[in-house]
Amino acid sequence: MAVYKTTVGNVELVSLTDGGAPKPPAEVFPTGRLEQWRADFPDLLDADDNIHLRFGSLAVYSGGKLIVVDTGIGAPDGEMMEDMRRKGVDREAVQLVVTTHLHPDHVGWNLTDGSPTFPQARYLVPRTDWEYWTQPSVLENSPHIRDQVMPLDEQRVLDLIEEEYQVTDELTTLSTPGHTPGHISIAIFSAGQRGFILGDVAHSPAQAHQTDWNPGFDVDQQLSPKTRHRVLDRLEADGSLVAASHFPDPGFGRFVRREGRRIWQVL
């Protein structure tokens, strides 16, 4: 049985899942051939040769605060609210919602029936991503921003944050652009231990080795692999425990080196 809860020092992480979607691998990673997947990553393929991208979020307990990182794909298909109930995470006790970036599968439960799903929370959004997604030319093709992000500003529960922001004494956001212009990850340092909330720097364990593989929906296809190499190199070197939102449930593991090849080692 997958372990959905872990700790980094005094920080507790609870993996939350809002469902998932089977996809042909070439639809997600255009440069990766199916033969490569079958040869190198057969455990990531189902019987129909699809990969499965999980819509993952996290509940984080740090410094006396309950924090949710990203809010999934949302209604009507999302399962996050029921998953929270199963795992004992009280949505009315959430004090902060931190958004790694403003793609639709990371903001889907921001609001329910027009009201904040987490009624006691401040919602933290990277300023650079806000500025990108609210441009008229981008906004006109982004209904999820109009429906699940902008109303938070109108209701005065949204705070724009800079790339390096101290969420708690143990959690700091870091700029990891490429997937979107303002994408952030979260570094954890607590009681001498390190952790990292990856966001969408990588979408599949296959990218531990095939680090140049970009998903087609990375906004900046040149910057994205540079960021991925930099971040994964660092995480491999320092042995951080990593929470990866799109990796198979529950998304906890480490990037390690085996026989000259970087792999994703499940926790």
N, C-alpha and C positions, 0 to 999 in steps of 0.2 A: 504494500500500500504506500502511495506517495506521501511524503511528509510535507504538509502544507504550512508548517510553522517552524521557524528557526530563529536564532539570535546572532547578533554581532555585538559582543560585549554586553552592554545593558539595553541594547535596542532589540525589540522583538519585531519580526517580520511575519506577516500572515499573507500567504498567497491567495488571491481572489481570482476567480475565473468567470468571464461573461460569455462563455461559449467559444466557438471556433468555426473555422471554415476550411473544408478541403479544397485544395487548388492544384492543378498541374504545376509541377515545379518551374517549367519554362514560363508560365504565366506570371510567376512572382520574380524569378531570377532569369531574365532573358539570355544571359551568357552561359548558363549552366545546362549542359546537354543531359538528357534523361539517362544516357548510358553512364555518365559520370555518377549520377545519383545512384543508379543500380549497383555500380561497382564499389563506390566509396561510402555511400550512406544508405544502405538498404533498410536499416532500421527506422529511417525517417519516412519511408514510403509505405502506403497502405496497399491493399491487394489490387487497387485500381491505378497504382503508380501516382497517387496524389500525396502531397505533403499537407500537413495540418498546421495552420497558424492559429494559435490560441489567442483569444482576446483577454489578456491578463492585466490585473491591477494588484495593488498591494495595500494592506493596512499596516501602518507602522506605529509602534508605540515608542516614543522617545521624549525624554525630558518632561514626563507627565502629560504629554499631549497624544491624542489619537489623530493620526494623519492618514489620509487616503491619497495614494499616488495614482492618478489617472482613473477614469470612470467608465471605461469599456465602451461597447458598441451601443448599449442602451435598448430601450423598448422598440419594437415588441418582442424581439427575439432574444435579447440579452438575459442572462441568468444571474447577474451579479447580486441583485438584492436578495434572492433566495440563498445564494452562496454565502453572503454575509451572515444571514440568519443561522445557517447551518454551523458556521464557524464562530459564532458568538461575538460578532462585530456589530455594535449598535450604531446604526447610521445617525441617530440623533445625538450621539456622544462625539461625533467627529468634529474636531476643531479647525482643521486645515485640510484643504484639498489642493494638492500640488499637481500641476499639469506639465508633463514633460514636453508636450507639443500639441498643436491644435488639429490633428487629424481626427476624422469622425469616430474612429474606434478608441479614442482616448478621452472623449468628452461626452459620451452618449448618455450617461446618467447624471450629468450636471444638474439638470432640472427634470422634474416630473410634474406634468400638467401645469407647466408655467411657473412653478415654485421650486426653489432650491431643494434638491433631493436630500442634502445634508443641511438641515435648517440652522444649525449652530455654527456652521463653518464659514471661514474666509476662503475664497478661491484664489490661488496664486497662479498667475499665468506669465510666462516669459514675455517681456516687453517686445523683444525683436520679433517673436512669432505673432503677437497681436498686431504689430504694425504691418507685417507682411499679409496676414489673412484678412485684415480689414481694409486693404486697398480696394477701391471700387472694382478694378478689373479682376481681382481674385475673389472678392466677396460675392460677386454676381453668380459665380459657379460653386459657391460653398454654402448651401443652405444650413449645414450643421453649425456654422458660425452664427448665423442669424438666429437659429433656434435654440442652441445649447450653450452659447458663449456670450453673445452680446447682451442678452437679458440679465446676466449676472452683473454687468456693469450698470445697467439701468436700475437694478435693484440694490446697487451699492454694496455688493458683497464680493466684488472682484478687486484684487490688487495686482498691479503689474510689477514684476520683479526683474532685476538685472541678472546677468548671466551667473554671477557668483553671489549667492544669497544665503545667509545663515538662517536655515529653517528652525533648527534648535542647536544647542551646543554640540550635538553629535551628527547633525545632517547639514551638508552644504551643497548647493546646486553648482554644477559646472557646465560651461558651454561646450556642447558637443554637436556642432552644426553639420548640415549636409542633408540629412533626411528631411528636415525642414530648416529654414534659416535660423530660427531661434531655439532649436531643440536643446534641451538640457538633460543631464543625468544628475544623479544625487550620490555624492560620496558620503560614506558612513565611517566615522572613526569613534570608537567607544571602548574604554577599558583596554586599550592597547590592541584592539582588533579592527580589521578593515573590512568594509563591505561596499558594494556599489550597486545602485539601481540603474540599470542600463538604458531603460526606455527603448527606443527603436534604433539604437546604434547598430544592432544586429537583429535579424529576424529569425534566424535558424542556427542550430548547432553546426550546420555545415560550414558556416562562415568562420568558425574557429580556424579551419584549415584554408578554405576558399575565401579568404578575407577580402579579395577584390570583387567578389560577386555582389553586385548592387541589385536590390529590388527595383523594379521599374517605377515605383512610386516615390523614390528618393527625389526630392526637389532639385538638389544640386548633385548631379552624377559625377562630377569631378572631385568635389570636396568630400562627399560621403565616404569613399574608401580611405581617404587620407585620415579622416577622423577615426574610422573603424580600426585601422592599423595602429594609430597612436593609442587609442583607448585599450584595445585588446592586448597590445604589447605591455602596457602598464599593468593591466590586471593580471596577466600571466606572471610578470616579474614580482609583483608584491603579494600574490596569492590571495587576493581579495575574494570573499564570498560574493557571488553575483546573483542578482535577481533579474531575470530576463523575461519581459512580458509576453513575448510571442513564442518562446521556447516551450516544449512539451511540459504539461502540468507536473509539478508546481513551479517550474522555472528557476529552481535554486541549483547552483553549481559553481564550478571554478573552471577557468581556462588554464590548462596544464599542457606540458610537453611530453609526448610519448614517442620514442623511436624517431625523433627528428620532426615530428608533426604535432602541431597544436590541436588539441581536442577539447571538447566540452565534457567535463567530468561531473556527472550528476551528483548532487549532495547525498 
